[in-house]
């Protein structure tokens, strides 16, 4: 999951490995549950971003599976995702 503030700044990035997940739909449901859980704990209000606008979360998920490493970072992303964070910051808002 990736949580951003209203200006697009990354507040939190988190990736977990779950074994025996039967489909992409199930994986996204788990991610949504985790996002809500973290948001409630932090007292944040959430607005879901469509998949096409969330390349950073896709990179985190893909690299987590490749590397077999989970992450949980506040106010940042793993080094391998920093380029995407900078690119997202340049994009025009919808």
ABEGO torsion letter per residue (X at the ends): XBBBBAAGBBABBBBBBBBGBABAAAAAAAAAAAAAAAAAAAGBBBBBBBAAABAAAAAAAAAAAAAGBBBBBBGBBBAAAAAAAAAAAABBBX
